[in-house]
Amino acid sequence: MSNNRLQLVFRYGGKRNYLSTGLSDTPENRKLAEAKAKVIESDIACEKLDETLEKYKPKQVTTKITTNLAIAQPKSLTLTELLERYIEFKTPIVQKNTIRLYQSAKEHLERFGKPIQNWNDTQLLIQWMRSNKISDTTIHKYFVDYKACVNWGREHALWDLQNPFKYYQKSLKRLKSGEDRRAFTLEQRDAIIKAFQDSRYYKYYAPFVKFRFLTGCRTGEVTGLQWKHVAEDMTSINFCESVVQVGRQFTRKVTKTNEARVFRCNHQMQALLAEIRPENPNAENLVFPGKEGGYLDPKNFCNKAWISVLQSVGMTEENELYAPPYCTRHTFITLCLERGIQPKDLAEWCGTSAQMIHEHYGKKNDSLEVPEF
């Protein structure tokens, strides 16, 4: 309090700042002062603080009522503008690939080009995204960010409407990456590998596909694999890094479990590595680079090569034989279980847990009989 008026006190740039709100101490005015404090807090976080403090001072108006309204009503932001502020706020405290996801969510919002203020608007946005062939999995990721952004805006007095994304889950079919755990049969696996090997346009990807079927590794692990991760005698592979793709950007990081693992190569895998390994490979070179160099783009591979080759062997969505590339991992796990590999050993090979394998891949054996002792 100063001169019977509410005062805001905060530190910035190593000094203490005082700002009079011009408001008397009442419950209603305290709420207005708190709203003003959140605006200042947001501007400090986004490095947009008006160091003259003119922006935050009450405007000189003729009546107390209009003065109060000026403080109570910060500039109304569109969702796109709010998201821009949110990205600025988050940039210093989250990973770069997370910021790229925020930027991608913002770009789609800009392309949609319509205001988002209520639940009906979010339904139109979902319809638009689906019409542009954006999967429900990706839409879910964007909507998580939109919802968090609006909650942040409400906390900082930058958004005064209800959160339109509060109940978005009711409209979306949530399917997390890797949640489709269908597995190909051994015959289907071999047919897919052969179809790639025989393909006029996609033969280049045959070793990449075969490697995934023979190791059960994750997409980011094979995309980021370098020759330094492969033993000189090709008897083992060290899966210690992964690559995350957001838009067209690729970022290297640790594996999903934050742990490295050594995969022991059988004769099939050793033969494959010997076939594709250059004479004197650069340790930093990718084992499976893209056709034009750089990282192989998994999304582009799926949309063009994978879908086309599977269609050529009669595996389509219509006959329910199609499964996405990630199911190479599920195929490896399933075929290993069928051949008696113990879940705890398989978990080490694949960088997961025995519990997860039991829960998602274990099958009830209806022909099993109770043994006699």
Steps between C-alpha positions, in 0.01 A plus 500: 500500500613855425285806565205265565541356150598145400861480386685233303858424604731277294867449422640533149849566370642478848290780644171533686213659305187667641183557301187668636176361359298804604248264659368502854523180705179307432449131412401594143801727455735238638388268218573776249843554653571126484406500130741788440774313691452195278537713187830635636611149599423377148687788336806433718493131406468590130768771530247762392489712813449871439778623727346848512193331657277737298317205352386387846408834655128589530386730220394853594125494452212705629333240720608231736283244322674544165840492672410165653380365165825599334688287748252213494499455122844416355523486122296206370720253314407251231599140561782534247633811675468331838686195370779726378535649850486149649784382272712798604433418864585130455809537278756540782365206703413216258689300237535626143293215354213597734517856370492367143180311586351823639601680180338229288179529706506877446555466123196274466294747700607778263411290197157427648450876515188515717460618860483239776280610789275210593451125476327520160803680358726215615276251318542698178875498556499121546300457179740726312806315627353163409413628152868593465600143586628578849462191718304501824824419680660821371182703561503377858859627544404841362189523717697415814718802419201724417333406829816567703550829317150626583535393864824697514328799337219492755750489786678806360182699422559471125187295425167568668284231335450143615752252362343368175732198504392377842295206368667439163573132583133415444545575130830324444593139462822481699757267349848553636807435291569126515158422649400300191660170598399287206774265384566352158534125464838359399370447147369856480830636632700313237257608225543867598881475503502328160259756355738780602796312353313455171348850488605719209453822698557402863776238489727750678302449822521118506795481747332761723178295513681170555708651781186616680339157470816326629566727799162634613665836564306824524469742208727766649764240588541370145472849347782630718723189485862578402782265405676578828213319670570177308783273622794454262427128471126577465409273790322771698321835472498765770161672510590806706347791306177587326380763256177695547327654199281810532393632162815488288736543793693209655645508850732242657426391857537202730284193455139496619600322823807725551713184498733350242469133410714255304325289238678174413490436126406157368631370166210660311583842639874460450440411134278806453756733657782349291292558187440871561816602684743719297862387481629759746191661652523838669403440861265801495317397181144372524442130441169579326517852353225652288515466123620858465728479804431611856247326719250260347155658543278234667176683419588537133613135491167387645279715278675402177713187515338299780138548397577438130699182558245354739225570250703313238481183716130547577525654847259793523288681756189367327586134558652585840836343411682832499699606807735799542882468496520504881339156490836361385589530870186317610565231239851438636375478859209271410711263288761477777234414759360234270846343487531482878716806574441607861341847545782617730761421232287647224450815708878553511529455123223750430556758771173449684373311806392140547177632655416695185562191288280290727219758491498574128639193325424205725234271356283248680572144387157333479655160428713500815418213738558482873810284556496190719756475777 
